[in-house]
Amino acid sequence: MGKNPAVRKGKKLPVENVRWLDCQEFLQKMGKKDGRAYRLPTEAEWEYACRAGTTTAFSFGETISTQQANYDGVAYGAGKRGTARKKTTPVDTFPPNKWGLRDMHGNVYNWCADWYGPYPTGDVVDPKGPATEGDRVMRGGSFVSNPPNLRSACRHPYAPIYATYNVGFRVAL
């Protein structure tokens, strides 16, 4: 796309240090190249993909280890303390979830399409975030996050102008 804003650059490293608006620009440029409609996943789509059919705290089970994800190494539940790598790792470093997706937990936070707000009440199929402006949703945790922030259900609000060394994105088609 002509520029890489990442603090750490490498062929297999995730692109980080991107604002939500940078993601939108990238997705538009990518779509113009091949005529497809690329976008960020909704918060519901992101969690569905992360869980990969599971109902546990992590797609790997109730605990997580630094053999499964890149995070601060703090023990969670019955898990053991691991190595804090303190930087992003190549995207093929850790095992995929049951659906073949990698780094859904840790490495870099992922921007989602939705505005941040309370969850809807009652049963909802494929919910969308509120239609109001404010903060956008980030999911997944990062290499400096502790395990609770890596849980499949964990969500954070951030201003769309926010960019830093541990924030990236995923592409939905």
Residue pairs with C-beta under 8 A, 6 or more apart in sequence:
1 26
1 29
1 30
4 15
5 15
5 16
5 17
5 18
5 22
5 163
6 13
6 14
6 15
6 16
6 17
7 16
7 17
7 165
8 16
8 87
8 88
8 165
10 90
12 90
12 91
12 92
13 88
13 89
13 90
13 91
14 88
14 91
14 103
14 107
14 108
14 168
15 168
15 169
16 88
16 108
16 164
16 165
16 166
16 167
16 168
17 163
17 164
17 165
17 167
18 26
18 111
18 163
18 167
18 168
18 169
19 160
19 161
19 162
19 163
20 40
20 111
20 136
20 158
20 160
20 161
20 162
21 160
21 161
22 163
23 40
23 111
23 169
24 40
27 38
27 39
27 40
27 171
30 36
30 38
30 171
31 37
31 38
36 173
37 173
38 171
38 172
38 173
39 113
39 171
39 172
39 173
40 111
40 112
40 113
40 169
40 170
40 171
40 172
41 49
41 110
41 112
41 113
41 170
41 172
42 112
42 113
42 114
42 126
42 127
42 128
42 129
43 112
43 113
43 114
43 127
43 129
43 137
43 139
43 155
44 126
44 127
44 128
45 126
45 172
46 110
46 112
46 139
46 140
46 170
47 139
47 152
47 153
49 99
49 101
49 104
50 59
50 97
50 101
50 104
50 105
50 139
50 140
50 152
51 59
51 97
51 152
52 59
52 97
52 98
52 99
52 101
52 104
53 98
53 99
54 61
54 97
54 98
54 152
56 62
56 152
57 63
57 64
57 76
57 77
57 151
57 152
57 153
58 64
58 68
58 69
58 105
58 150
58 151
58 152
59 97
59 98
59 104
59 105
59 152
60 68
60 97
60 105
62 77
62 78
63 76
63 77
63 78
63 79
63 147
64 71
64 76
64 79
64 105
64 147
64 150
65 79
65 80
65 82
66 73
66 82
66 83
66 84
66 85
67 82
67 94
68 94
68 95
68 105
69 94
69 103
69 105
69 106
69 107
69 141
69 150
70 85
70 88
70 89
70 93
70 94
70 103
70 106
70 107
70 142
70 143
71 84
71 105
71 106
71 141
71 142
71 143
71 144
71 145
71 146
71 147
71 150
72 84
72 143
72 144
72 145
72 146
73 81
73 82
73 83
73 84
73 85
74 81
74 146
74 147
75 81
75 82
75 147
76 146
76 147
76 148
79 147
84 143
85 143
86 143
86 144
87 143
88 107
88 108
88 143
88 166
89 107
89 143
91 102
91 103
91 107
92 102
94 102
94 103
94 106
95 102
96 102
97 104
103 140
104 140
104 152
105 140
105 141
105 150
105 151
105 152
106 140
106 141
106 142
106 143
106 145
106 150
107 140
107 142
107 143
107 168
108 140
108 142
108 143
108 166
108 167
108 168
109 138
109 139
109 140
109 141
109 142
109 145
109 156
109 166
109 167
109 168
110 138
110 139
110 140
110 168
110 169
110 170
111 136
111 137
111 138
111 167
111 168
111 169
112 129
112 136
112 137
112 138
112 139
113 129
113 136
113 172
114 128
114 129
114 130
114 136
114 137
115 129
115 130
115 131
115 132
115 133
115 134
115 135
115 136
115 137
116 129
116 130
116 134
116 135
116 136
116 137
116 155
116 156
116 157
116 158
117 129
117 130
117 132
117 134
118 130
119 127
120 127
129 137
134 157
135 157
135 158
135 159
135 160
136 157
136 158
136 159
136 160
137 155
137 156
137 157
137 158
138 155
138 156
138 157
138 158
138 167
139 154
139 155
139 156
140 150
141 147
141 149
141 150
141 154
142 149
142 166
142 167
143 166
144 166
145 166
148 154
149 156
158 167
